[in-house]
Amino acid sequence: MARSVISRLASALTMLFVVATLVFAIQVVIPGDPAELLLSSAGSTPTRENIEALRVEMGLDRPLAQQYAEFLWGAVRLDFGSSLIDNSSIGQTIAARLPRTLELIAVAMTIAVAVAVPFGTQAALRVGGRLDTAGSGVSAIFAAVPVFVIGTLLILLFAQTLKLTPAGGYADFVTAPMQHLTNLILPAVTVAMSIFPIIFRMTRSSVLDSLSNEWVRTALAKGLPRRAVVRRHVLRNALGPVVTVIGLQLGILLGSTVLVEFVFNWPGLSGYLVTAVEQRDYPTVRAIILVVAALFIFINLLIELLQMKLDPRVQL
């Protein structure tokens, strides 16, 4: 067990190092001078003096090896420097925005799992029944509709027509907890609806696969209650693939909530990344990509460790 954990931790750290190297290399191989591109984005032709001054500010005048070493050392210390646009601390801005995105993802995933796993389980236990048909139909619809369309429809229904929730915005939980929660409802439900089909289908498929095992039929033939067999054995064996899918979706949502944050004006990390790309704020873009990649790797590491707990055969 300990050897497996150490091995996976070493693999995660190696992957993080590779990602950091690739993030640094992207800026190096991009055609053109980043300083000149940034100054030219304002619509005017920059002078050579202005370009050189910005290159010094960005550290582009230093040897490539020194830039790489400083980038890695800064990443280890979580010191990503300052934004080229407003000179604000990139680390502080990420620290302020990241919890908002993580909160949105956590609430959305909780809603999706709380609905999709029980529905998927019951659909597998009653294949062809009304619940199975309804769940499959709903998941097909949610999978076909883009997330920004779902968000817009929810705004039209609950904010504009029924006037039950705000159309968007953000309020600090400490100063206005109820306003914060009401602002969170619609974006969280929107994200939950977008990932419901994947979790529902995987749960249904995994439970069906477990039910088809010989030992399940043997247990039922011996007279064990069906409910007990399902709860103690079938669900435990079916959880592995479901946990894997949930972990992958958590990682994907770190970068795919941008449309939801835009529709509901939720000031998270994804929107900050889009703004940084539009403004050619390269240090900010590098920092956000590195943070998201680190979180993705960390989430997958936790999922692997959880799978080892659920199924000791994974260690082999």
RONUZA-731160 format. One record per residue (C-alpha): residue in one letter; chain; z, x, y. Coordinates in steps of 0.25 Angstrom, whole numbers, plus 5000, padded with zeros to 4 digits. Layout:
REM residues N
pt residuo: A	cadena: A	Z: Z	X: X	Y: Y
...
REM end
This chain:
REM residues 316
pt residuo: M	cadena: A	Z: 5000	X: 5000	Y: 5000
pt residuo: A	cadena: A	Z: 5004	X: 5011	Y: 5010
pt residuo: R	cadena: A	Z: 4992	X: 5019	Y: 5007
pt residuo: S	cadena: A	Z: 4983	X: 5007	Y: 5009
pt residuo: V	cadena: A	Z: 4989	X: 5004	Y: 5022
pt residuo: I	cadena: A	Z: 4988	X: 5019	Y: 5027
pt residuo: S	cadena: A	Z: 4973	X: 5019	Y: 5022
pt residuo: R	cadena: A	Z: 4970	X: 5007	Y: 5030
pt residuo: L	cadena: A	Z: 4977	X: 5011	Y: 5042
pt residuo: A	cadena: A	Z: 4970	X: 5025	Y: 5042
pt residuo: S	cadena: A	Z: 4957	X: 5017	Y: 5040
pt residuo: A	cadena: A	Z: 4960	X: 5008	Y: 5052
pt residuo: L	cadena: A	Z: 4963	X: 5020	Y: 5061
pt residuo: T	cadena: A	Z: 4951	X: 5027	Y: 5057
pt residuo: M	cadena: A	Z: 4942	X: 5015	Y: 5060
pt residuo: L	cadena: A	Z: 4949	X: 5014	Y: 5074
pt residuo: F	cadena: A	Z: 4946	X: 5029	Y: 5077
pt residuo: V	cadena: A	Z: 4931	X: 5026	Y: 5073
pt residuo: V	cadena: A	Z: 4931	X: 5014	Y: 5082
pt residuo: A	cadena: A	Z: 4937	X: 5021	Y: 5093
pt residuo: T	cadena: A	Z: 4926	X: 5032	Y: 5091
pt residuo: L	cadena: A	Z: 4915	X: 5022	Y: 5091
pt residuo: V	cadena: A	Z: 4920	X: 5015	Y: 5104
pt residuo: F	cadena: A	Z: 4920	X: 5029	Y: 5111
pt residuo: A	cadena: A	Z: 4906	X: 5032	Y: 5106
pt residuo: I	cadena: A	Z: 4900	X: 5019	Y: 5110
pt residuo: Q	cadena: A	Z: 4902	X: 5023	Y: 5125
pt residuo: V	cadena: A	Z: 4896	X: 5037	Y: 5122
pt residuo: V	cadena: A	Z: 4883	X: 5032	Y: 5116
pt residuo: I	cadena: A	Z: 4881	X: 5021	Y: 5125
pt residuo: P	cadena: A	Z: 4868	X: 5024	Y: 5133
pt residuo: G	cadena: A	Z: 4871	X: 5027	Y: 5148
pt residuo: D	cadena: A	Z: 4882	X: 5032	Y: 5156
pt residuo: P	cadena: A	Z: 4894	X: 5022	Y: 5155
pt residuo: A	cadena: A	Z: 4898	X: 5026	Y: 5169
pt residuo: E	cadena: A	Z: 4884	X: 5024	Y: 5175
pt residuo: L	cadena: A	Z: 4883	X: 5011	Y: 5167
pt residuo: L	cadena: A	Z: 4896	X: 5006	Y: 5172
pt residuo: L	cadena: A	Z: 4893	X: 5009	Y: 5187
pt residuo: S	cadena: A	Z: 4879	X: 5003	Y: 5185
pt residuo: S	cadena: A	Z: 4884	X: 4990	Y: 5180
pt residuo: A	cadena: A	Z: 4889	X: 4987	Y: 5195
pt residuo: G	cadena: A	Z: 4874	X: 4986	Y: 5199
pt residuo: S	cadena: A	Z: 4873	X: 4998	Y: 5207
pt residuo: T	cadena: A	Z: 4867	X: 5012	Y: 5204
pt residuo: P	cadena: A	Z: 4879	X: 5022	Y: 5203
pt residuo: T	cadena: A	Z: 4879	X: 5036	Y: 5209
pt residuo: R	cadena: A	Z: 4880	X: 5048	Y: 5200
pt residuo: E	cadena: A	Z: 4894	X: 5051	Y: 5207
pt residuo: N	cadena: A	Z: 4899	X: 5037	Y: 5203
pt residuo: I	cadena: A	Z: 4894	X: 5039	Y: 5189
pt residuo: E	cadena: A	Z: 4901	X: 5052	Y: 5187
pt residuo: A	cadena: A	Z: 4914	X: 5047	Y: 5193
pt residuo: L	cadena: A	Z: 4914	X: 5036	Y: 5184
pt residuo: R	cadena: A	Z: 4911	X: 5045	Y: 5172
pt residuo: V	cadena: A	Z: 4923	X: 5053	Y: 5176
pt residuo: E	cadena: A	Z: 4932	X: 5041	Y: 5177
pt residuo: M	cadena: A	Z: 4927	X: 5036	Y: 5163
pt residuo: G	cadena: A	Z: 4929	X: 5050	Y: 5157
pt residuo: L	cadena: A	Z: 4914	X: 5051	Y: 5153
pt residuo: D	cadena: A	Z: 4913	X: 5065	Y: 5160
pt residuo: R	cadena: A	Z: 4922	X: 5071	Y: 5149
pt residuo: P	cadena: A	Z: 4918	X: 5077	Y: 5136
pt residuo: L	cadena: A	Z: 4915	X: 5066	Y: 5125
pt residuo: A	cadena: A	Z: 4925	X: 5072	Y: 5116
pt residuo: Q	cadena: A	Z: 4936	X: 5071	Y: 5127
pt residuo: Q	cadena: A	Z: 4932	X: 5057	Y: 5130
pt residuo: Y	cadena: A	Z: 4933	X: 5053	Y: 5115
pt residuo: A	cadena: A	Z: 4947	X: 5059	Y: 5114
pt residuo: E	cadena: A	Z: 4952	X: 5053	Y: 5126
pt residuo: F	cadena: A	Z: 4946	X: 5039	Y: 5122
pt residuo: L	cadena: A	Z: 4953	X: 5040	Y: 5108
pt residuo: W	cadena: A	Z: 4966	X: 5045	Y: 5114
pt residuo: G	cadena: A	Z: 4966	X: 5034	Y: 5124
pt residuo: A	cadena: A	Z: 4964	X: 5024	Y: 5113
pt residuo: V	cadena: A	Z: 4976	X: 5029	Y: 5105
pt residuo: R	cadena: A	Z: 4984	X: 5027	Y: 5118
pt residuo: L	cadena: A	Z: 4978	X: 5014	Y: 5121
pt residuo: D	cadena: A	Z: 4974	X: 5020	Y: 5134
pt residuo: F	cadena: A	Z: 4960	X: 5015	Y: 5137
pt residuo: G	cadena: A	Z: 4959	X: 5019	Y: 5151
pt residuo: S	cadena: A	Z: 4955	X: 5010	Y: 5163
pt residuo: S	cadena: A	Z: 4944	X: 5000	Y: 5165
pt residuo: L	cadena: A	Z: 4932	X: 5005	Y: 5173
pt residuo: I	cadena: A	Z: 4931	X: 4992	Y: 5180
pt residuo: D	cadena: A	Z: 4944	X: 4990	Y: 5186
pt residuo: N	cadena: A	Z: 4952	X: 5002	Y: 5182
pt residuo: S	cadena: A	Z: 4962	X: 4994	Y: 5174
pt residuo: S	cadena: A	Z: 4969	X: 4999	Y: 5161
pt residuo: I	cadena: A	Z: 4960	X: 4995	Y: 5149
pt residuo: G	cadena: A	Z: 4972	X: 4996	Y: 5140
pt residuo: Q	cadena: A	Z: 4981	X: 4987	Y: 5149
pt residuo: T	cadena: A	Z: 4969	X: 4977	Y: 5150
pt residuo: I	cadena: A	Z: 4967	X: 4977	Y: 5135
pt residuo: A	cadena: A	Z: 4982	X: 4975	Y: 5132
pt residuo: A	cadena: A	Z: 4982	X: 4963	Y: 5141
pt residuo: R	cadena: A	Z: 4970	X: 4956	Y: 5135
pt residuo: L	cadena: A	Z: 4971	X: 4960	Y: 5121
pt residuo: P	cadena: A	Z: 4983	X: 4951	Y: 5118
pt residuo: R	cadena: A	Z: 4975	X: 4939	Y: 5123
pt residuo: T	cadena: A	Z: 4964	X: 4941	Y: 5114
pt residuo: L	cadena: A	Z: 4973	X: 4944	Y: 5102
pt residuo: E	cadena: A	Z: 4981	X: 4931	Y: 5105
pt residuo: L	cadena: A	Z: 4968	X: 4923	Y: 5106
pt residuo: I	cadena: A	Z: 4964	X: 4929	Y: 5092
pt residuo: A	cadena: A	Z: 4978	X: 4927	Y: 5086
pt residuo: V	cadena: A	Z: 4979	X: 4913	Y: 5090
pt residuo: A	cadena: A	Z: 4965	X: 4909	Y: 5086
pt residuo: M	cadena: A	Z: 4966	X: 4916	Y: 5072
pt residuo: T	cadena: A	Z: 4980	X: 4909	Y: 5070
pt residuo: I	cadena: A	Z: 4973	X: 4896	Y: 5072
pt residuo: A	cadena: A	Z: 4961	X: 4899	Y: 5064
pt residuo: V	cadena: A	Z: 4969	X: 4904	Y: 5052
pt residuo: A	cadena: A	Z: 4979	X: 4892	Y: 5053
pt residuo: V	cadena: A	Z: 4967	X: 4883	Y: 5052
pt residuo: A	cadena: A	Z: 4957	X: 4890	Y: 5044
pt residuo: V	cadena: A	Z: 4965	X: 4895	Y: 5032
pt residuo: P	cadena: A	Z: 4972	X: 4882	Y: 5028
pt residuo: F	cadena: A	Z: 4958	X: 4875	Y: 5030
pt residuo: G	cadena: A	Z: 4951	X: 4885	Y: 5022
pt residuo: T	cadena: A	Z: 4961	X: 4885	Y: 5011
pt residuo: Q	cadena: A	Z: 4961	X: 4870	Y: 5010
pt residuo: A	cadena: A	Z: 4946	X: 4870	Y: 5010
pt residuo: A	cadena: A	Z: 4945	X: 4879	Y: 4999
pt residuo: L	cadena: A	Z: 4955	X: 4871	Y: 4991
pt residuo: R	cadena: A	Z: 4947	X: 4858	Y: 4993
pt residuo: V	cadena: A	Z: 4933	X: 4863	Y: 4992
pt residuo: G	cadena: A	Z: 4923	X: 4853	Y: 4997
pt residuo: G	cadena: A	Z: 4934	X: 4844	Y: 5003
pt residuo: R	cadena: A	Z: 4934	X: 4838	Y: 5017
pt residuo: L	cadena: A	Z: 4943	X: 4850	Y: 5022
pt residuo: D	cadena: A	Z: 4933	X: 4860	Y: 5016
pt residuo: T	cadena: A	Z: 4921	X: 4853	Y: 5022
pt residuo: A	cadena: A	Z: 4928	X: 4851	Y: 5035
pt residuo: G	cadena: A	Z: 4933	X: 4866	Y: 5036
pt residuo: S	cadena: A	Z: 4919	X: 4871	Y: 5032
pt residuo: G	cadena: A	Z: 4912	X: 4863	Y: 5042
pt residuo: V	cadena: A	Z: 4921	X: 4866	Y: 5054
pt residuo: S	cadena: A	Z: 4921	X: 4881	Y: 5050
pt residuo: A	cadena: A	Z: 4905	X: 4880	Y: 5050
pt residuo: I	cadena: A	Z: 4905	X: 4874	Y: 5064
pt residuo: F	cadena: A	Z: 4915	X: 4884	Y: 5070
pt residuo: A	cadena: A	Z: 4908	X: 4896	Y: 5064
pt residuo: A	cadena: A	Z: 4895	X: 4891	Y: 5070
pt residuo: V	cadena: A	Z: 4900	X: 4888	Y: 5084
pt residuo: P	cadena: A	Z: 4901	X: 4900	Y: 5093
pt residuo: V	cadena: A	Z: 4916	X: 4903	Y: 5098
pt residuo: F	cadena: A	Z: 4912	X: 4901	Y: 5113
pt residuo: V	cadena: A	Z: 4906	X: 4887	Y: 5110
pt residuo: I	cadena: A	Z: 4919	X: 4883	Y: 5103
pt residuo: G	cadena: A	Z: 4927	X: 4888	Y: 5115
pt residuo: T	cadena: A	Z: 4919	X: 4880	Y: 5124
pt residuo: L	cadena: A	Z: 4919	X: 4868	Y: 5116
pt residuo: L	cadena: A	Z: 4935	X: 4869	Y: 5115
pt residuo: I	cadena: A	Z: 4935	X: 4871	Y: 5130
pt residuo: L	cadena: A	Z: 4927	X: 4858	Y: 5133
pt residuo: L	cadena: A	Z: 4935	X: 4850	Y: 5123
pt residuo: F	cadena: A	Z: 4949	X: 4854	Y: 5126
pt residuo: A	cadena: A	Z: 4949	X: 4860	Y: 5140
pt residuo: Q	cadena: A	Z: 4938	X: 4852	Y: 5147
pt residuo: T	cadena: A	Z: 4939	X: 4838	Y: 5140
pt residuo: L	cadena: A	Z: 4953	X: 4837	Y: 5134
pt residuo: K	cadena: A	Z: 4959	X: 4846	Y: 5144
pt residuo: L	cadena: A	Z: 4969	X: 4851	Y: 5134
pt residuo: T	cadena: A	Z: 4968	X: 4866	Y: 5136
pt residuo: P	cadena: A	Z: 4963	X: 4875	Y: 5147
pt residuo: A	cadena: A	Z: 4948	X: 4880	Y: 5146
pt residuo: G	cadena: A	Z: 4952	X: 4894	Y: 5146
pt residuo: G	cadena: A	Z: 4960	X: 4905	Y: 5153
pt residuo: Y	cadena: A	Z: 4973	X: 4913	Y: 5150
pt residuo: A	cadena: A	Z: 4987	X: 4912	Y: 5154
pt residuo: D	cadena: A	Z: 4998	X: 4922	Y: 5151
pt residuo: F	cadena: A	Z: 5007	X: 4918	Y: 5140
pt residuo: V	cadena: A	Z: 5020	X: 4923	Y: 5146
pt residuo: T	cadena: A	Z: 5018	X: 4916	Y: 5160
pt residuo: A	cadena: A	Z: 5011	X: 4903	Y: 5154
pt residuo: P	cadena: A	Z: 5012	X: 4902	Y: 5139
pt residuo: M	cadena: A	Z: 5007	X: 4887	Y: 5138
pt residuo: Q	cadena: A	Z: 4995	X: 4890	Y: 5147
pt residuo: H	cadena: A	Z: 4992	X: 4903	Y: 5138
pt residuo: L	cadena: A	Z: 4993	X: 4895	Y: 5125
pt residuo: T	cadena: A	Z: 4984	X: 4883	Y: 5131
pt residuo: N	cadena: A	Z: 4974	X: 4894	Y: 5135
pt residuo: L	cadena: A	Z: 4974	X: 4900	Y: 5122
pt residuo: I	cadena: A	Z: 4971	X: 4888	Y: 5113
pt residuo: L	cadena: A	Z: 4957	X: 4886	Y: 5116
pt residuo: P	cadena: A	Z: 4952	X: 4900	Y: 5114
pt residuo: A	cadena: A	Z: 4961	X: 4902	Y: 5102
pt residuo: V	cadena: A	Z: 4955	X: 4889	Y: 5095
pt residuo: T	cadena: A	Z: 4941	X: 4894	Y: 5099
pt residuo: V	cadena: A	Z: 4943	X: 4907	Y: 5092
pt residuo: A	cadena: A	Z: 4950	X: 4900	Y: 5080
pt residuo: M	cadena: A	Z: 4938	X: 4891	Y: 5078
pt residuo: S	cadena: A	Z: 4929	X: 4902	Y: 5078
pt residuo: I	cadena: A	Z: 4936	X: 4910	Y: 5066
pt residuo: F	cadena: A	Z: 4940	X: 4897	Y: 5059
pt residuo: P	cadena: A	Z: 4927	X: 4897	Y: 5050
pt residuo: I	cadena: A	Z: 4929	X: 4911	Y: 5045
pt residuo: I	cadena: A	Z: 4944	X: 4910	Y: 5041
pt residuo: F	cadena: A	Z: 4941	X: 4896	Y: 5035
pt residuo: R	cadena: A	Z: 4930	X: 4900	Y: 5027
pt residuo: M	cadena: A	Z: 4936	X: 4913	Y: 5022
pt residuo: T	cadena: A	Z: 4949	X: 4905	Y: 5018
pt residuo: R	cadena: A	Z: 4941	X: 4895	Y: 5011
pt residuo: S	cadena: A	Z: 4933	X: 4905	Y: 5003
pt residuo: S	cadena: A	Z: 4945	X: 4914	Y: 5000
pt residuo: V	cadena: A	Z: 4953	X: 4902	Y: 4994
pt residuo: L	cadena: A	Z: 4941	X: 4897	Y: 4986
pt residuo: D	cadena: A	Z: 4940	X: 4911	Y: 4980
pt residuo: S	cadena: A	Z: 4955	X: 4912	Y: 4977
pt residuo: L	cadena: A	Z: 4954	X: 4898	Y: 4970
pt residuo: S	cadena: A	Z: 4943	X: 4902	Y: 4961
pt residuo: N	cadena: A	Z: 4951	X: 4913	Y: 4955
pt residuo: E	cadena: A	Z: 4955	X: 4912	Y: 4940
pt residuo: W	cadena: A	Z: 4970	X: 4914	Y: 4943
pt residuo: V	cadena: A	Z: 4970	X: 4902	Y: 4952
pt residuo: R	cadena: A	Z: 4964	X: 4893	Y: 4942
pt residuo: T	cadena: A	Z: 4974	X: 4898	Y: 4932
pt residuo: A	cadena: A	Z: 4986	X: 4895	Y: 4941
pt residuo: L	cadena: A	Z: 4981	X: 4881	Y: 4943
pt residuo: A	cadena: A	Z: 4979	X: 4879	Y: 4928
pt residuo: K	cadena: A	Z: 4993	X: 4883	Y: 4925
pt residuo: G	cadena: A	Z: 4998	X: 4872	Y: 4934
pt residuo: L	cadena: A	Z: 5002	X: 4879	Y: 4946
pt residuo: P	cadena: A	Z: 5001	X: 4870	Y: 4959
pt residuo: R	cadena: A	Z: 4988	X: 4872	Y: 4966
pt residuo: R	cadena: A	Z: 4995	X: 4873	Y: 4979
pt residuo: A	cadena: A	Z: 5004	X: 4885	Y: 4974
pt residuo: V	cadena: A	Z: 4992	X: 4892	Y: 4969
pt residuo: V	cadena: A	Z: 4984	X: 4891	Y: 4982
pt residuo: R	cadena: A	Z: 4996	X: 4895	Y: 4990
pt residuo: R	cadena: A	Z: 5001	X: 4906	Y: 4982
pt residuo: H	cadena: A	Z: 4989	X: 4912	Y: 4976
pt residuo: V	cadena: A	Z: 4976	X: 4907	Y: 4982
pt residuo: L	cadena: A	Z: 4979	X: 4908	Y: 4997
pt residuo: R	cadena: A	Z: 4985	X: 4922	Y: 4995
pt residuo: N	cadena: A	Z: 4972	X: 4927	Y: 4988
pt residuo: A	cadena: A	Z: 4963	X: 4920	Y: 4998
pt residuo: L	cadena: A	Z: 4970	X: 4926	Y: 5010
pt residuo: G	cadena: A	Z: 4964	X: 4940	Y: 5009
pt residuo: P	cadena: A	Z: 4950	X: 4937	Y: 5014
pt residuo: V	cadena: A	Z: 4955	X: 4927	Y: 5024
pt residuo: V	cadena: A	Z: 4964	X: 4938	Y: 5030
pt residuo: T	cadena: A	Z: 4953	X: 4947	Y: 5031
pt residuo: V	cadena: A	Z: 4944	X: 4937	Y: 5038
pt residuo: I	cadena: A	Z: 4955	X: 4934	Y: 5048
pt residuo: G	cadena: A	Z: 4957	X: 4949	Y: 5051
pt residuo: L	cadena: A	Z: 4942	X: 4951	Y: 5053
pt residuo: Q	cadena: A	Z: 4942	X: 4939	Y: 5062
pt residuo: L	cadena: A	Z: 4954	X: 4944	Y: 5070
pt residuo: G	cadena: A	Z: 4946	X: 4957	Y: 5073
pt residuo: I	cadena: A	Z: 4933	X: 4950	Y: 5076
pt residuo: L	cadena: A	Z: 4940	X: 4941	Y: 5086
pt residuo: L	cadena: A	Z: 4945	X: 4953	Y: 5094
pt residuo: G	cadena: A	Z: 4931	X: 4955	Y: 5099
pt residuo: S	cadena: A	Z: 4925	X: 4941	Y: 5098
pt residuo: T	cadena: A	Z: 4935	X: 4932	Y: 5106
pt residuo: V	cadena: A	Z: 4927	X: 4936	Y: 5119
pt residuo: L	cadena: A	Z: 4919	X: 4923	Y: 5119
pt residuo: V	cadena: A	Z: 4932	X: 4915	Y: 5118
pt residuo: E	cadena: A	Z: 4939	X: 4923	Y: 5128
pt residuo: F	cadena: A	Z: 4927	X: 4921	Y: 5138
pt residuo: V	cadena: A	Z: 4927	X: 4906	Y: 5135
pt residuo: F	cadena: A	Z: 4941	X: 4904	Y: 5137
pt residuo: N	cadena: A	Z: 4943	X: 4915	Y: 5148
pt residuo: W	cadena: A	Z: 4954	X: 4922	Y: 5139
pt residuo: P	cadena: A	Z: 4956	X: 4936	Y: 5144
pt residuo: G	cadena: A	Z: 4956	X: 4943	Y: 5131
pt residuo: L	cadena: A	Z: 4951	X: 4957	Y: 5127
pt residuo: S	cadena: A	Z: 4937	X: 4952	Y: 5123
pt residuo: G	cadena: A	Z: 4934	X: 4947	Y: 5137
pt residuo: Y	cadena: A	Z: 4939	X: 4960	Y: 5142
pt residuo: L	cadena: A	Z: 4929	X: 4968	Y: 5133
pt residuo: V	cadena: A	Z: 4917	X: 4959	Y: 5138
pt residuo: T	cadena: A	Z: 4921	X: 4962	Y: 5152
pt residuo: A	cadena: A	Z: 4922	X: 4977	Y: 5150
pt residuo: V	cadena: A	Z: 4908	X: 4977	Y: 5143
pt residuo: E	cadena: A	Z: 4902	X: 4970	Y: 5155
pt residuo: Q	cadena: A	Z: 4908	X: 4979	Y: 5165
pt residuo: R	cadena: A	Z: 4905	X: 4992	Y: 5156
pt residuo: D	cadena: A	Z: 4919	X: 4995	Y: 5156
pt residuo: Y	cadena: A	Z: 4918	X: 5005	Y: 5144
pt residuo: P	cadena: A	Z: 4932	X: 5010	Y: 5143
pt residuo: T	cadena: A	Z: 4937	X: 4995	Y: 5142
pt residuo: V	cadena: A	Z: 4926	X: 4992	Y: 5132
pt residuo: R	cadena: A	Z: 4930	X: 5004	Y: 5123
pt residuo: A	cadena: A	Z: 4945	X: 5000	Y: 5124
pt residuo: I	cadena: A	Z: 4943	X: 4986	Y: 5120
pt residuo: I	cadena: A	Z: 4934	X: 4989	Y: 5109
pt residuo: L	cadena: A	Z: 4943	X: 4999	Y: 5103
pt residuo: V	cadena: A	Z: 4955	X: 4990	Y: 5104
pt residuo: V	cadena: A	Z: 4948	X: 4978	Y: 5097
pt residuo: A	cadena: A	Z: 4943	X: 4988	Y: 5086
pt residuo: A	cadena: A	Z: 4957	X: 4993	Y: 5084
pt residuo: L	cadena: A	Z: 4963	X: 4979	Y: 5083
pt residuo: F	cadena: A	Z: 4952	X: 4975	Y: 5074
pt residuo: I	cadena: A	Z: 4955	X: 4987	Y: 5065
pt residuo: F	cadena: A	Z: 4970	X: 4984	Y: 5066
pt residuo: I	cadena: A	Z: 4968	X: 4970	Y: 5062
pt residuo: N	cadena: A	Z: 4959	X: 4974	Y: 5050
pt residuo: L	cadena: A	Z: 4970	X: 4983	Y: 5046
pt residuo: L	cadena: A	Z: 4981	X: 4972	Y: 5046
pt residuo: I	cadena: A	Z: 4971	X: 4963	Y: 5038
pt residuo: E	cadena: A	Z: 4970	X: 4974	Y: 5027
pt residuo: L	cadena: A	Z: 4985	X: 4976	Y: 5026
pt residuo: L	cadena: A	Z: 4987	X: 4961	Y: 5025
pt residuo: Q	cadena: A	Z: 4977	X: 4960	Y: 5014
pt residuo: M	cadena: A	Z: 4984	X: 4971	Y: 5007
pt residuo: K	cadena: A	Z: 4996	X: 4963	Y: 5008
pt residuo: L	cadena: A	Z: 4990	X: 4950	Y: 5003
pt residuo: D	cadena: A	Z: 4982	X: 4957	Y: 4992
pt residuo: P	cadena: A	Z: 4987	X: 4971	Y: 4987
pt residuo: R	cadena: A	Z: 4974	X: 4973	Y: 4980
pt residuo: V	cadena: A	Z: 4968	X: 4976	Y: 4994
pt residuo: Q	cadena: A	Z: 4975	X: 4989	Y: 4993
pt residuo: L	cadena: A	Z: 4967	X: 4994	Y: 4982
REM end
